[in-house]
Amino acid sequence: MSNNPTATQLETDEEKFLKSLGRTPADEQARKIAAMQTLENWMNEEVTPEQNELNREFFNDFKEIIDLERKPGCKLFSEE
């Protein structure tokens, strides 16, 4: 006998999890569709060169802040 859960067991576990959050599978599907539509809108958004430069500067600042909080040798964005 295998310890791997079947598709039916996984579905039941997902339904239990959603129920614990107060959501139904239909609610969850609606949430996922809305999220995918938002992502698609962002991907199709026109970005000016000025906004692109601001985004690049913001991301560089973000990476520096993240690495300042990490121990030497554990940096994510720098060679330290």
PyMOL Python script that loads the backbone (N, CA, C, O; Angstrom):
from pymol import cmd

cmd.read_pdbstr("""\
ATOM      1  N   MET A   1       0.846  -1.191   0.000  1.00  0.00           N
ATOM      2  CA  MET A   1       0.000   0.000   0.000  1.00  0.00           C
ATOM      3  C   MET A   1       0.883   1.242   0.000  1.00  0.00           C
ATOM      4  O   MET A   1       1.854   1.310   0.754  1.00  0.00           O
ATOM      5  N   SER A   2       0.561   2.208  -0.824  1.00  0.00           N
ATOM      6  CA  SER A   2       1.371   3.402  -1.010  1.00  0.00           C
ATOM      7  C   SER A   2       0.935   4.512  -0.059  1.00  0.00           C
ATOM      8  O   SER A   2      -0.242   4.637   0.278  1.00  0.00           O
ATOM      9  N   ASN A   3       1.926   5.328   0.372  1.00  0.00           N
ATOM     10  CA  ASN A   3       1.627   6.472   1.222  1.00  0.00           C
ATOM     11  C   ASN A   3       1.284   7.714   0.419  1.00  0.00           C
ATOM     12  O   ASN A   3       0.944   8.745   0.999  1.00  0.00           O
ATOM     13  N   ASN A   4       1.366   7.638  -0.907  1.00  0.00           N
ATOM     14  CA  ASN A   4       1.063   8.791  -1.749  1.00  0.00           C
ATOM     15  C   ASN A   4      -0.440   9.037  -1.766  1.00  0.00           C
ATOM     16  O   ASN A   4      -1.218   8.114  -2.005  1.00  0.00           O
ATOM     17  N   PRO A   5      -0.852  10.277  -1.513  1.00  0.00           N
ATOM     18  CA  PRO A   5      -2.293  10.562  -1.533  1.00  0.00           C
ATOM     19  C   PRO A   5      -2.838  10.520  -2.954  1.00  0.00           C
ATOM     20  O   PRO A   5      -2.148  10.856  -3.917  1.00  0.00           O
ATOM     21  N   THR A   6      -4.074  10.106  -3.056  1.00  0.00           N
ATOM     22  CA  THR A   6      -4.721  10.075  -4.364  1.00  0.00           C
ATOM     23  C   THR A   6      -5.257  11.459  -4.694  1.00  0.00           C
ATOM     24  O   THR A   6      -5.301  12.338  -3.832  1.00  0.00           O
ATOM     25  N   ALA A   7      -5.662  11.649  -5.936  1.00  0.00           N
ATOM     26  CA  ALA A   7      -6.219  12.939  -6.366  1.00  0.00           C
ATOM     27  C   ALA A   7      -7.444  13.288  -5.530  1.00  0.00           C
ATOM     28  O   ALA A   7      -7.659  14.452  -5.192  1.00  0.00           O
ATOM     29  N   THR A   8      -8.246  12.280  -5.196  1.00  0.00           N
ATOM     30  CA  THR A   8      -9.439  12.525  -4.391  1.00  0.00           C
ATOM     31  C   THR A   8      -9.060  13.001  -2.992  1.00  0.00           C
ATOM     32  O   THR A   8      -9.692  13.910  -2.456  1.00  0.00           O
ATOM     33  N   GLN A   9      -8.040  12.397  -2.402  1.00  0.00           N
ATOM     34  CA  GLN A   9      -7.593  12.826  -1.073  1.00  0.00           C
ATOM     35  C   GLN A   9      -7.041  14.238  -1.116  1.00  0.00           C
ATOM     36  O   GLN A   9      -7.303  15.025  -0.206  1.00  0.00           O
ATOM     37  N   LEU A  10      -6.278  14.582  -2.155  1.00  0.00           N
ATOM     38  CA  LEU A  10      -5.737  15.935  -2.274  1.00  0.00           C
ATOM     39  C   LEU A  10      -6.858  16.947  -2.412  1.00  0.00           C
ATOM     40  O   LEU A  10      -6.816  18.016  -1.802  1.00  0.00           O
ATOM     41  N   GLU A  11      -7.851  16.616  -3.207  1.00  0.00           N
ATOM     42  CA  GLU A  11      -8.986  17.505  -3.384  1.00  0.00           C
ATOM     43  C   GLU A  11      -9.697  17.716  -2.052  1.00  0.00           C
ATOM     44  O   GLU A  11     -10.091  18.836  -1.727  1.00  0.00           O
ATOM     45  N   THR A  12      -9.859  16.669  -1.300  1.00  0.00           N
ATOM     46  CA  THR A  12     -10.511  16.763   0.001  1.00  0.00           C
ATOM     47  C   THR A  12      -9.688  17.637   0.940  1.00  0.00           C
ATOM     48  O   THR A  12     -10.246  18.460   1.666  1.00  0.00           O
ATOM     49  N   ASP A  13      -8.365  17.469   0.933  1.00  0.00           N
ATOM     50  CA  ASP A  13      -7.509  18.303   1.776  1.00  0.00           C
ATOM     51  C   ASP A  13      -7.612  19.767   1.380  1.00  0.00           C
ATOM     52  O   ASP A  13      -7.648  20.647   2.240  1.00  0.00           O
ATOM     53  N   GLU A  14      -7.660  20.031   0.068  1.00  0.00           N
ATOM     54  CA  GLU A  14      -7.786  21.412  -0.395  1.00  0.00           C
ATOM     55  C   GLU A  14      -9.129  21.984   0.042  1.00  0.00           C
ATOM     56  O   GLU A  14      -9.199  23.124   0.499  1.00  0.00           O
ATOM     57  N   GLU A  15     -10.178  21.211  -0.094  1.00  0.00           N
ATOM     58  CA  GLU A  15     -11.493  21.687   0.325  1.00  0.00           C
ATOM     59  C   GLU A  15     -11.521  21.970   1.826  1.00  0.00           C
ATOM     60  O   GLU A  15     -12.116  22.958   2.256  1.00  0.00           O
ATOM     61  N   LYS A  16     -10.881  21.112   2.631  1.00  0.00           N
ATOM     62  CA  LYS A  16     -10.811  21.343   4.075  1.00  0.00           C
ATOM     63  C   LYS A  16     -10.064  22.636   4.375  1.00  0.00           C
ATOM     64  O   LYS A  16     -10.483  23.422   5.224  1.00  0.00           O
ATOM     65  N   PHE A  17      -8.962  22.847   3.677  1.00  0.00           N
ATOM     66  CA  PHE A  17      -8.178  24.067   3.875  1.00  0.00           C
ATOM     67  C   PHE A  17      -8.999  25.300   3.521  1.00  0.00           C
ATOM     68  O   PHE A  17      -9.041  26.268   4.281  1.00  0.00           O
ATOM     69  N   LEU A  18      -9.654  25.258   2.353  1.00  0.00           N
ATOM     70  CA  LEU A  18     -10.469  26.395   1.935  1.00  0.00           C
ATOM     71  C   LEU A  18     -11.603  26.655   2.921  1.00  0.00           C
ATOM     72  O   LEU A  18     -11.923  27.802   3.230  1.00  0.00           O
ATOM     73  N   LYS A  19     -12.201  25.575   3.407  1.00  0.00           N
ATOM     74  CA  LYS A  19     -13.288  25.717   4.373  1.00  0.00           C
ATOM     75  C   LYS A  19     -12.780  26.389   5.644  1.00  0.00           C
ATOM     76  O   LYS A  19     -13.482  27.202   6.245  1.00  0.00           O
ATOM     77  N   SER A  20     -11.543  26.044   6.056  1.00  0.00           N
ATOM     78  CA  SER A  20     -10.982  26.663   7.261  1.00  0.00           C
ATOM     79  C   SER A  20     -10.757  28.157   7.066  1.00  0.00           C
ATOM     80  O   SER A  20     -10.713  28.916   8.034  1.00  0.00           O
ATOM     81  N   LEU A  21     -10.615  28.580   5.799  1.00  0.00           N
ATOM     82  CA  LEU A  21     -10.459  30.001   5.482  1.00  0.00           C
ATOM     83  C   LEU A  21     -11.802  30.678   5.218  1.00  0.00           C
ATOM     84  O   LEU A  21     -11.870  31.887   4.999  1.00  0.00           O
ATOM     85  N   GLY A  22     -12.857  29.886   5.243  1.00  0.00           N
ATOM     86  CA  GLY A  22     -14.186  30.419   4.979  1.00  0.00           C
ATOM     87  C   GLY A  22     -14.471  30.605   3.498  1.00  0.00           C
ATOM     88  O   GLY A  22     -15.281  31.450   3.117  1.00  0.00           O
ATOM     89  N   ARG A  23     -13.799  29.810   2.658  1.00  0.00           N
ATOM     90  CA  ARG A  23     -13.977  29.931   1.204  1.00  0.00           C
ATOM     91  C   ARG A  23     -14.387  28.594   0.615  1.00  0.00           C
ATOM     92  O   ARG A  23     -14.112  27.532   1.173  1.00  0.00           O
ATOM     93  N   THR A  24     -15.047  28.674  -0.518  1.00  0.00           N
ATOM     94  CA  THR A  24     -15.415  27.474  -1.269  1.00  0.00           C
ATOM     95  C   THR A  24     -14.464  27.336  -2.461  1.00  0.00           C
ATOM     96  O   THR A  24     -13.759  28.287  -2.800  1.00  0.00           O
ATOM     97  N   PRO A  25     -14.438  26.158  -3.099  1.00  0.00           N
ATOM     98  CA  PRO A  25     -13.624  26.028  -4.309  1.00  0.00           C
ATOM     99  C   PRO A  25     -14.005  27.064  -5.378  1.00  0.00           C
ATOM    100  O   PRO A  25     -13.135  27.558  -6.095  1.00  0.00           O
ATOM    101  N   ALA A  26     -15.290  27.391  -5.488  1.00  0.00           N
ATOM    102  CA  ALA A  26     -15.718  28.405  -6.460  1.00  0.00           C
ATOM    103  C   ALA A  26     -15.158  29.779  -6.091  1.00  0.00           C
ATOM    104  O   ALA A  26     -14.740  30.535  -6.968  1.00  0.00           O
ATOM    105  N   ASP A  27     -15.148  30.106  -4.780  1.00  0.00           N
ATOM    106  CA  ASP A  27     -14.555  31.376  -4.326  1.00  0.00           C
ATOM    107  C   ASP A  27     -13.077  31.431  -4.695  1.00  0.00           C
ATOM    108  O   ASP A  27     -12.577  32.448  -5.175  1.00  0.00           O
ATOM    109  N   GLU A  28     -12.396  30.325  -4.462  1.00  0.00           N
ATOM    110  CA  GLU A  28     -10.958  30.272  -4.734  1.00  0.00           C
ATOM    111  C   GLU A  28     -10.686  30.428  -6.225  1.00  0.00           C
ATOM    112  O   GLU A  28      -9.748  31.122  -6.616  1.00  0.00           O
ATOM    113  N   GLN A  29     -11.495  29.793  -7.052  1.00  0.00           N
ATOM    114  CA  GLN A  29     -11.322  29.919  -8.492  1.00  0.00           C
ATOM    115  C   GLN A  29     -11.539  31.369  -8.934  1.00  0.00           C
ATOM    116  O   GLN A  29     -10.801  31.870  -9.782  1.00  0.00           O
ATOM    117  N   ALA A  30     -12.531  32.038  -8.376  1.00  0.00           N
ATOM    118  CA  ALA A  30     -12.791  33.439  -8.713  1.00  0.00           C
ATOM    119  C   ALA A  30     -11.603  34.315  -8.302  1.00  0.00           C
ATOM    120  O   ALA A  30     -11.221  35.226  -9.036  1.00  0.00           O
ATOM    121  N   ARG A  31     -11.019  34.042  -7.132  1.00  0.00           N
ATOM    122  CA  ARG A  31      -9.847  34.791  -6.666  1.00  0.00           C
ATOM    123  C   ARG A  31      -8.670  34.613  -7.629  1.00  0.00           C
ATOM    124  O   ARG A  31      -7.983  35.577  -7.969  1.00  0.00           O
ATOM    125  N   LYS A  32      -8.449  33.372  -8.063  1.00  0.00           N
ATOM    126  CA  LYS A  32      -7.334  33.080  -8.966  1.00  0.00           C
ATOM    127  C   LYS A  32      -7.540  33.754 -10.318  1.00  0.00           C
ATOM    128  O   LYS A  32      -6.586  34.279 -10.892  1.00  0.00           O
ATOM    129  N   ILE A  33      -8.750  33.748 -10.830  1.00  0.00           N
ATOM    130  CA  ILE A  33      -9.039  34.398 -12.111  1.00  0.00           C
ATOM    131  C   ILE A  33      -8.806  35.897 -12.000  1.00  0.00           C
ATOM    132  O   ILE A  33      -8.223  36.499 -12.902  1.00  0.00           O
ATOM    133  N   ALA A  34      -9.252  36.506 -10.910  1.00  0.00           N
ATOM    134  CA  ALA A  34      -9.048  37.943 -10.707  1.00  0.00           C
ATOM    135  C   ALA A  34      -7.555  38.265 -10.616  1.00  0.00           C
ATOM    136  O   ALA A  34      -7.105  39.270 -11.166  1.00  0.00           O
ATOM    137  N   ALA A  35      -6.797  37.433  -9.935  1.00  0.00           N
ATOM    138  CA  ALA A  35      -5.351  37.655  -9.817  1.00  0.00           C
ATOM    139  C   ALA A  35      -4.671  37.544 -11.180  1.00  0.00           C
ATOM    140  O   ALA A  35      -3.792  38.343 -11.502  1.00  0.00           O
ATOM    141  N   MET A  36      -5.071  36.569 -11.969  1.00  0.00           N
ATOM    142  CA  MET A  36      -4.479  36.402 -13.299  1.00  0.00           C
ATOM    143  C   MET A  36      -4.818  37.591 -14.198  1.00  0.00           C
ATOM    144  O   MET A  36      -3.981  38.021 -14.991  1.00  0.00           O
ATOM    145  N   GLN A  37      -6.027  38.121 -14.081  1.00  0.00           N
ATOM    146  CA  GLN A  37      -6.404  39.290 -14.870  1.00  0.00           C
ATOM    147  C   GLN A  37      -5.582  40.510 -14.456  1.00  0.00           C
ATOM    148  O   GLN A  37      -5.158  41.291 -15.309  1.00  0.00           O
ATOM    149  N   THR A  38      -5.357  40.678 -13.157  1.00  0.00           N
ATOM    150  CA  THR A  38      -4.541  41.788 -12.675  1.00  0.00           C
ATOM    151  C   THR A  38      -3.120  41.672 -13.212  1.00  0.00           C
ATOM    152  O   THR A  38      -2.559  42.657 -13.691  1.00  0.00           O
ATOM    153  N   LEU A  39      -2.534  40.482 -13.139  1.00  0.00           N
ATOM    154  CA  LEU A  39      -1.183  40.271 -13.666  1.00  0.00           C
ATOM    155  C   LEU A  39      -1.118  40.547 -15.161  1.00  0.00           C
ATOM    156  O   LEU A  39      -0.160  41.150 -15.645  1.00  0.00           O
ATOM    157  N   GLU A  40      -2.131  40.106 -15.888  1.00  0.00           N
ATOM    158  CA  GLU A  40      -2.148  40.357 -17.331  1.00  0.00           C
ATOM    159  C   GLU A  40      -2.215  41.858 -17.619  1.00  0.00           C
ATOM    160  O   GLU A  40      -1.545  42.348 -18.529  1.00  0.00           O
ATOM    161  N   ASN A  41      -3.020  42.587 -16.845  1.00  0.00           N
ATOM    162  CA  ASN A  41      -3.098  44.044 -17.015  1.00  0.00           C
ATOM    163  C   ASN A  41      -1.747  44.693 -16.750  1.00  0.00           C
ATOM    164  O   ASN A  41      -1.335  45.588 -17.488  1.00  0.00           O
ATOM    165  N   TRP A  42      -1.059  44.255 -15.711  1.00  0.00           N
ATOM    166  CA  TRP A  42       0.260  44.814 -15.401  1.00  0.00           C
ATOM    167  C   TRP A  42       1.244  44.535 -16.524  1.00  0.00           C
ATOM    168  O   TRP A  42       2.041  45.400 -16.884  1.00  0.00           O
ATOM    169  N   MET A  43       1.191  43.321 -17.081  1.00  0.00           N
ATOM    170  CA  MET A  43       2.124  42.960 -18.150  1.00  0.00           C
ATOM    171  C   MET A  43       1.873  43.784 -19.412  1.00  0.00           C
ATOM    172  O   MET A  43       2.806  44.062 -20.166  1.00  0.00           O
ATOM    173  N   ASN A  44       0.634  44.171 -19.643  1.00  0.00           N
ATOM    174  CA  ASN A  44       0.277  44.922 -20.843  1.00  0.00           C
ATOM    175  C   ASN A  44       0.396  46.436 -20.652  1.00  0.00           C
ATOM    176  O   ASN A  44       0.188  47.202 -21.594  1.00  0.00           O
ATOM    177  N   GLU A  45       0.728  46.860 -19.445  1.00  0.00           N
ATOM    178  CA  GLU A  45       0.826  48.282 -19.132  1.00  0.00           C
ATOM    179  C   GLU A  45       2.028  48.915 -19.836  1.00  0.00           C
ATOM    180  O   GLU A  45       3.120  48.348 -19.844  1.00  0.00           O
ATOM    181  N   GLU A  46       1.819  50.080 -20.418  1.00  0.00           N
ATOM    182  CA  GLU A  46       2.900  50.824 -21.053  1.00  0.00           C
ATOM    183  C   GLU A  46       3.713  51.534 -19.973  1.00  0.00           C
ATOM    184  O   GLU A  46       3.144  52.169 -19.084  1.00  0.00           O
ATOM    185  N   VAL A  47       5.026  51.431 -20.045  1.00  0.00           N
ATOM    186  CA  VAL A  47       5.907  52.072 -19.068  1.00  0.00           C
ATOM    187  C   VAL A  47       6.798  53.063 -19.818  1.00  0.00           C
ATOM    188  O   VAL A  47       7.459  52.719 -20.799  1.00  0.00           O
ATOM    189  N   THR A  48       6.794  54.298 -19.327  1.00  0.00           N
ATOM    190  CA  THR A  48       7.628  55.320 -19.969  1.00  0.00           C
ATOM    191  C   THR A  48       9.091  55.088 -19.576  1.00  0.00           C
ATOM    192  O   THR A  48       9.362  54.436 -18.568  1.00  0.00           O
ATOM    193  N   PRO A  49      10.030  55.611 -20.358  1.00  0.00           N
ATOM    194  CA  PRO A  49      11.442  55.485 -19.985  1.00  0.00           C
ATOM    195  C   PRO A  49      11.736  56.098 -18.609  1.00  0.00           C
ATOM    196  O   PRO A  49      12.565  55.583 -17.859  1.00  0.00           O
ATOM    197  N   GLU A  50      11.053  57.194 -18.287  1.00  0.00           N
ATOM    198  CA  GLU A  50      11.250  57.825 -16.980  1.00  0.00           C
ATOM    199  C   GLU A  50      10.773  56.909 -15.851  1.00  0.00           C
ATOM    200  O   GLU A  50      11.455  56.756 -14.837  1.00  0.00           O
ATOM    201  N   GLN A  51       9.600  56.303 -16.035  1.00  0.00           N
ATOM    202  CA  GLN A  51       9.077  55.381 -15.022  1.00  0.00           C
ATOM    203  C   GLN A  51       9.968  54.153 -14.916  1.00  0.00           C
ATOM    204  O   GLN A  51      10.184  53.630 -13.822  1.00  0.00           O
ATOM    205  N   ASN A  52      10.479  53.696 -16.039  1.00  0.00           N
ATOM    206  CA  ASN A  52      11.379  52.545 -16.034  1.00  0.00           C
ATOM    207  C   ASN A  52      12.634  52.851 -15.213  1.00  0.00           C
ATOM    208  O   ASN A  52      13.095  52.007 -14.446  1.00  0.00           O
ATOM    209  N   GLU A  53      13.183  54.054 -15.373  1.00  0.00           N
ATOM    210  CA  GLU A  53      14.370  54.448 -14.604  1.00  0.00           C
ATOM    211  C   GLU A  53      14.045  54.546 -13.121  1.00  0.00           C
ATOM    212  O   GLU A  53      14.844  54.114 -12.289  1.00  0.00           O
ATOM    213  N   LEU A  54      12.885  55.107 -12.771  1.00  0.00           N
ATOM    214  CA  LEU A  54      12.476  55.167 -11.363  1.00  0.00           C
ATOM    215  C   LEU A  54      12.322  53.769 -10.779  1.00  0.00           C
ATOM    216  O   LEU A  54      12.739  53.513  -9.649  1.00  0.00           O
ATOM    217  N   ASN A  55      11.724  52.870 -11.548  1.00  0.00           N
ATOM    218  CA  ASN A  55      11.564  51.481 -11.089  1.00  0.00           C
ATOM    219  C   ASN A  55      12.923  50.828 -10.856  1.00  0.00           C
ATOM    220  O   ASN A  55      13.115  50.117  -9.870  1.00  0.00           O
ATOM    221  N   ARG A  56      13.861  51.071 -11.766  1.00  0.00           N
ATOM    222  CA  ARG A  56      15.201  50.496 -11.641  1.00  0.00           C
ATOM    223  C   ARG A  56      15.891  51.023 -10.376  1.00  0.00           C
ATOM    224  O   ARG A  56      16.502  50.253  -9.635  1.00  0.00           O
ATOM    225  N   GLU A  57      15.793  52.333 -10.134  1.00  0.00           N
ATOM    226  CA  GLU A  57      16.397  52.922  -8.930  1.00  0.00           C
ATOM    227  C   GLU A  57      15.751  52.369  -7.662  1.00  0.00           C
ATOM    228  O   GLU A  57      16.438  52.050  -6.691  1.00  0.00           O
ATOM    229  N   PHE A  58      14.426  52.261  -7.683  1.00  0.00           N
ATOM    230  CA  PHE A  58      13.712  51.716  -6.527  1.00  0.00           C
ATOM    231  C   PHE A  58      14.178  50.288  -6.245  1.00  0.00           C
ATOM    232  O   PHE A  58      14.427  49.930  -5.094  1.00  0.00           O
ATOM    233  N   PHE A  59      14.294  49.473  -7.296  1.00  0.00           N
ATOM    234  CA  PHE A  59      14.695  48.081  -7.102  1.00  0.00           C
ATOM    235  C   PHE A  59      16.131  47.990  -6.582  1.00  0.00           C
ATOM    236  O   PHE A  59      16.431  47.148  -5.735  1.00  0.00           O
ATOM    237  N   ASN A  60      17.009  48.842  -7.080  1.00  0.00           N
ATOM    238  CA  ASN A  60      18.389  48.850  -6.575  1.00  0.00           C
ATOM    239  C   ASN A  60      18.423  49.225  -5.097  1.00  0.00           C
ATOM    240  O   ASN A  60      19.166  48.620  -4.323  1.00  0.00           O
ATOM    241  N   ASP A  61      17.624  50.219  -4.697  1.00  0.00           N
ATOM    242  CA  ASP A  61      17.532  50.595  -3.279  1.00  0.00           C
ATOM    243  C   ASP A  61      16.978  49.434  -2.455  1.00  0.00           C
ATOM    244  O   ASP A  61      17.472  49.143  -1.365  1.00  0.00           O
ATOM    245  N   PHE A  62      15.954  48.778  -2.984  1.00  0.00           N
ATOM    246  CA  PHE A  62      15.345  47.638  -2.308  1.00  0.00           C
ATOM    247  C   PHE A  62      16.378  46.532  -2.064  1.00  0.00           C
ATOM    248  O   PHE A  62      16.468  45.993  -0.961  1.00  0.00           O
ATOM    249  N   LYS A  63      17.161  46.198  -3.104  1.00  0.00           N
ATOM    250  CA  LYS A  63      18.166  45.144  -2.968  1.00  0.00           C
ATOM    251  C   LYS A  63      19.209  45.509  -1.917  1.00  0.00           C
ATOM    252  O   LYS A  63      19.639  44.656  -1.140  1.00  0.00           O
ATOM    253  N   GLU A  64      19.611  46.770  -1.894  1.00  0.00           N
ATOM    254  CA  GLU A  64      20.601  47.211  -0.909  1.00  0.00           C
ATOM    255  C   GLU A  64      20.053  47.078   0.507  1.00  0.00           C
ATOM    256  O   GLU A  64      20.756  46.610   1.402  1.00  0.00           O
ATOM    257  N   ILE A  65      18.815  47.481   0.712  1.00  0.00           N
ATOM    258  CA  ILE A  65      18.193  47.388   2.044  1.00  0.00           C
ATOM    259  C   ILE A  65      18.087  45.932   2.479  1.00  0.00           C
ATOM    260  O   ILE A  65      18.384  45.607   3.629  1.00  0.00           O
ATOM    261  N   ILE A  66      17.671  45.061   1.582  1.00  0.00           N
ATOM    262  CA  ILE A  66      17.552  43.633   1.919  1.00  0.00           C
ATOM    263  C   ILE A  66      18.912  43.077   2.330  1.00  0.00           C
ATOM    264  O   ILE A  66      19.022  42.387   3.343  1.00  0.00           O
ATOM    265  N   ASP A  67      19.945  43.375   1.548  1.00  0.00           N
ATOM    266  CA  ASP A  67      21.269  42.846   1.856  1.00  0.00           C
ATOM    267  C   ASP A  67      21.850  43.434   3.136  1.00  0.00           C
ATOM    268  O   ASP A  67      22.623  42.762   3.819  1.00  0.00           O
ATOM    269  N   LEU A  68      21.497  44.673   3.478  1.00  0.00           N
ATOM    270  CA  LEU A  68      21.992  45.264   4.730  1.00  0.00           C
ATOM    271  C   LEU A  68      21.495  44.492   5.946  1.00  0.00           C
ATOM    272  O   LEU A  68      22.151  44.479   6.988  1.00  0.00           O
ATOM    273  N   GLU A  69      20.344  43.853   5.815  1.00  0.00           N
ATOM    274  CA  GLU A  69      19.740  43.115   6.926  1.00  0.00           C
ATOM    275  C   GLU A  69      20.259  41.679   7.042  1.00  0.00           C
ATOM    276  O   GLU A  69      19.938  40.984   8.006  1.00  0.00           O
ATOM    277  N   ARG A  70      21.052  41.233   6.075  1.00  0.00           N
ATOM    278  CA  ARG A  70      21.536  39.852   6.077  1.00  0.00           C
ATOM    279  C   ARG A  70      22.998  39.783   6.515  1.00  0.00           C
ATOM    280  O   ARG A  70      23.752  40.743   6.356  1.00  0.00           O
ATOM    281  N   LYS A  71      23.386  38.634   7.069  1.00  0.00           N
ATOM    282  CA  LYS A  71      24.753  38.427   7.540  1.00  0.00           C
ATOM    283  C   LYS A  71      25.723  38.358   6.353  1.00  0.00           C
ATOM    284  O   LYS A  71      25.334  37.990   5.244  1.00  0.00           O
ATOM    285  N   PRO A  72      26.991  38.717   6.601  1.00  0.00           N
ATOM    286  CA  PRO A  72      28.004  38.557   5.538  1.00  0.00           C
ATOM    287  C   PRO A  72      28.031  37.087   5.069  1.00  0.00           C
ATOM    288  O   PRO A  72      27.936  36.162   5.876  1.00  0.00           O
ATOM    289  N   GLY A  73      28.159  36.907   3.788  1.00  0.00           N
ATOM    290  CA  GLY A  73      28.164  35.574   3.219  1.00  0.00           C
ATOM    291  C   GLY A  73      26.773  35.043   2.916  1.00  0.00           C
ATOM    292  O   GLY A  73      26.629  33.991   2.293  1.00  0.00           O
ATOM    293  N   CYS A  74      25.750  35.763   3.352  1.00  0.00           N
ATOM    294  CA  CYS A  74      24.363  35.345   3.119  1.00  0.00           C
ATOM    295  C   CYS A  74      23.591  36.381   2.332  1.00  0.00           C
ATOM    296  O   CYS A  74      22.360  36.385   2.342  1.00  0.00           O
ATOM    297  N   LYS A  75      24.302  37.252   1.655  1.00  0.00           N
ATOM    298  CA  LYS A  75      23.652  38.301   0.882  1.00  0.00           C
ATOM    299  C   LYS A  75      22.952  37.701  -0.322  1.00  0.00           C
ATOM    300  O   LYS A  75      23.421  36.720  -0.898  1.00  0.00           O
ATOM    301  N   LEU A  76      21.841  38.286  -0.695  1.00  0.00           N
ATOM    302  CA  LEU A  76      21.078  37.794  -1.842  1.00  0.00           C
ATOM    303  C   LEU A  76      21.466  38.494  -3.140  1.00  0.00           C
ATOM    304  O   LEU A  76      21.445  37.886  -4.211  1.00  0.00           O
ATOM    305  N   PHE A  77      21.823  39.788  -3.040  1.00  0.00           N
ATOM    306  CA  PHE A  77      22.005  40.581  -4.245  1.00  0.00           C
ATOM    307  C   PHE A  77      23.429  41.114  -4.439  1.00  0.00           C
ATOM    308  O   PHE A  77      23.728  41.699  -5.480  1.00  0.00           O
ATOM    309  N   SER A  78      24.294  40.925  -3.467  1.00  0.00           N
ATOM    310  CA  SER A  78      25.656  41.431  -3.608  1.00  0.00           C
ATOM    311  C   SER A  78      26.655  40.308  -3.385  1.00  0.00           C
ATOM    312  O   SER A  78      26.284  39.206  -2.981  1.00  0.00           O
ATOM    313  N   GLU A  79      27.917  40.592  -3.651  1.00  0.00           N
ATOM    314  CA  GLU A  79      28.964  39.566  -3.590  1.00  0.00           C
ATOM    315  C   GLU A  79      29.564  39.407  -2.190  1.00  0.00           C
ATOM    316  O   GLU A  79      30.395  38.519  -2.000  1.00  0.00           O
ATOM    317  N   GLU A  80      29.190  40.209  -1.220  1.00  0.00           N
ATOM    318  CA  GLU A  80      29.773  40.142   0.125  1.00  0.00           C
ATOM    319  C   GLU A  80      29.605  38.791   0.757  1.00  0.00           C
ATOM    320  O   GLU A  80      30.043  38.579   1.888  1.00  0.00           O
TER     321      GLU A  80
END
""", "prot")
cmd.dss("prot")
cmd.show_as("cartoon", "prot")
cmd.util.cbc("prot")
cmd.orient("prot")
